């Protein structure tokens, strides 16, 4: 019964979250989108907390920016913004897209996930996009904890040639990333690569292209959590 109740509440929350916040074309629509941004995307928390950190020279990670934070990034010399959440047409994307266009920031998208493994093609597209981003750039997800951490590990390991064990410092509780939760799938995928690399060296990008199996990763992660 509690499981059914939780599922029903979750379904209601999803319906409410996706029922508005898709229109900036009118004053009323903009007000509704701003309310959606703060209430459903928790932007009010991010007004005082940014989770901003440097990954490498000219590469940074953060949580979802609002227009004011994008203005600060522009003033810092940031040229590009990489959105790891996807262009879903809801308020976070709409305000970000509008502000980046106004500020002349190069906004690109490479969607990945916090609670399930991305497909090989999605990860390879992320790698390609990170390589192509104008420097300096900031990559972000919602909280800056999980997807941003996973992308930072990939960037350091693949582009900067940092040992994966060192790069994994970006999947850490100081960013509010918790390995013990479903977002631990981010750690698990990286750990699968690290174990394979120890058994026989293979570049991470090649592993994602030729050997990585997201379904097997999800199954082994679920089995580990059951233990």
ABEGO torsion letter per residue (X at the ends): XAAAAAAAAAAAAAAAAAABGABAABAAAAAAAAAAAAAAAGAAAAAABAGBBBABBGBBBBBBBBAAAAAAAAAAGBABBBBAAEBAGBAAAAAAAAAAAAAGBBBBBBBBBAABBBBAAAAAAAAAAAAABBOBBBBBBAAGAAAAAAAAAAAAAAAAGBBAAAAAAABBAAAGBBAABAAAAAAAAAAAAAAAAAABBBBAAAAAAAABBAAAAAAAAAAAAAX
